[in-house]
């Protein structure tokens, strides 16, 4: 099947994005990836959307060999996700036995019927068995129809005291030398009905971030406002941008600049960041040309609507015979959501957390026909199961020897403020 493309001019990019989303919601499966107009020479698209399916990935006897075969046999666009729990296919003996109220499969990939590539100036529509013009007319003729937002009563899976106790126990593991850093997460949840589209749009207004996504998989939804890139390939360049280090934004310029400087100077945040950078360097070295892995930026502080984040950039030249499946096996789960050393902290995460992470701290993204790709880190996200009316979001922080349990708890709440505001109606 040959995909036919046509390009159309863009007048109002924000209106067009909303029309694209509403149009895509007619499909059982769609994936909308939005950069929210952040300027970066690393971003290939302002917005990318895959809707409908022509092929889906089916897991064979071996996860990574069947993934490689699916990727290599398709010379078209591929969209989809990998749950955090794919770790169990990478490290023998790891498990994920906690309850999961959402139910995303461990992995889902699909070749879409329609691909939309949006820039500030143009919308490119690629279709199979339709005409691009007919799709364009459907999109611009879409009239949004939302259910009103209502207040969603959120509950915590862990009490504050239970969370603090968990951090204290993890610090004891750190003192014994079991690990150097561990990412500890907790779940907040509710039983309620929401309009996924409107909730995603409101989240994008409150907290627009460069790796946002609206992802629909039948009755399961991911409403993602992530600031973090997991992995990107462009030609023979492979890039990862781990985040470690968070400070609150402030309405006063003076106070905001102070918070930003405090983040940059923080010994604790720098220690967390450099540990993850070392882990990412080690991961990339498995699939990169020897001597090519380098740290392009260390301790970069970037400002987002609600928080300042410390982001480092690590890159390398990928070996010519390395597949996407090889990269995933060598680098997943991302170090910013595990800690170090990876296997041991994933065992501790399973021991002390109470909820299966699922798609949270997993990744969603795309693979292009040229076999370039870009995948995010699924954080700052609302997960929703429409059939059961289960709503969930998870948030966490990096626990080190110097962690103050109360400060770590407050950091979890800070990271979830935008989500809490949206769900408050």
HELIX and SHEET records of a PDB file:
HELIX    1   1 UNK A   13  UNK A   24  1                                  12    
HELIX    2   2 UNK A   63  UNK A   73  1                                  11    
HELIX    3   3 UNK A   84  UNK A   86  5                                   3    
HELIX    4   4 UNK A   87  UNK A   90  1                                   4    
HELIX    5   5 UNK A  132  UNK A  140  1                                   9    
HELIX    6   6 UNK A  160  UNK A  175  1                                  16    
HELIX    7   7 UNK A  196  UNK A  206  1                                  11    
HELIX    8   8 UNK A  253  UNK A  265  1                                  13    
HELIX    9   9 UNK A  267  UNK A  285  1                                  19    
HELIX   10  10 UNK A  324  UNK A  331  1                                   8    
HELIX   11  11 UNK A  335  UNK A  337  5                                   3    
HELIX   12  12 UNK A  342  UNK A  352  1                                  11    
HELIX   13  13 UNK A  405  UNK A  415  1                                  11    
HELIX   14  14 UNK A  417  UNK A  423  1                                   7    
SHEET    1   A11 UNK A   4  UNK A   9  0                                        
SHEET    2   A11 UNK A 122  UNK A 127 -1                                        
SHEET    3   A11 UNK A 114  UNK A 118 -1                                        
SHEET    4   A11 UNK A  47  UNK A  51 -1                                        
SHEET    5   A11 UNK A  29  UNK A  34 -1                                        
SHEET    6   A11 UNK A 211  UNK A 217 -1                                        
SHEET    7   A11 UNK A 220  UNK A 226 -1                                        
SHEET    8   A11 UNK A 381  UNK A 385 -1                                        
SHEET    9   A11 UNK A 390  UNK A 399 -1                                        
SHEET   10   A11 UNK A 181  UNK A 191 -1                                        
SHEET   11   A11 UNK A 155  UNK A 156 -1                                        
SHEET    1   B11 UNK A   4  UNK A   9  0                                        
SHEET    2   B11 UNK A 122  UNK A 127 -1                                        
SHEET    3   B11 UNK A 114  UNK A 118 -1                                        
SHEET    4   B11 UNK A  47  UNK A  51 -1                                        
SHEET    5   B11 UNK A  29  UNK A  34 -1                                        
SHEET    6   B11 UNK A 211  UNK A 217 -1                                        
SHEET    7   B11 UNK A 220  UNK A 226 -1                                        
SHEET    8   B11 UNK A 381  UNK A 385 -1                                        
SHEET    9   B11 UNK A 390  UNK A 399 -1                                        
SHEET   10   B11 UNK A 181  UNK A 191 -1                                        
SHEET   11   B11 UNK A 339  UNK A 340 -1                                        
SHEET    1   C 9 UNK A  55  UNK A  56  0                                        
SHEET    2   C 9 UNK A 107  UNK A 111 -1                                        
SHEET    3   C 9 UNK A  78  UNK A  82 -1                                        
SHEET    4   C 9 UNK A 363  UNK A 367 -1                                        
SHEET    5   C 9 UNK A 373  UNK A 376 -1                                        
SHEET    6   C 9 UNK A 229  UNK A 234 -1                                        
SHEET    7   C 9 UNK A 237  UNK A 241 -1                                        
SHEET    8   C 9 UNK A 307  UNK A 317 -1                                        
SHEET    9   C 9 UNK A 243  UNK A 248 -1                                        
SHEET    1   D 9 UNK A  55  UNK A  56  0                                        
SHEET    2   D 9 UNK A 107  UNK A 111 -1                                        
SHEET    3   D 9 UNK A  78  UNK A  82 -1                                        
SHEET    4   D 9 UNK A 363  UNK A 367 -1                                        
SHEET    5   D 9 UNK A 373  UNK A 376 -1                                        
SHEET    6   D 9 UNK A 229  UNK A 234 -1                                        
SHEET    7   D 9 UNK A 237  UNK A 241 -1                                        
SHEET    8   D 9 UNK A 307  UNK A 317 -1                                        
SHEET    9   D 9 UNK A 294  UNK A 303 -1                                        
END                                                                             
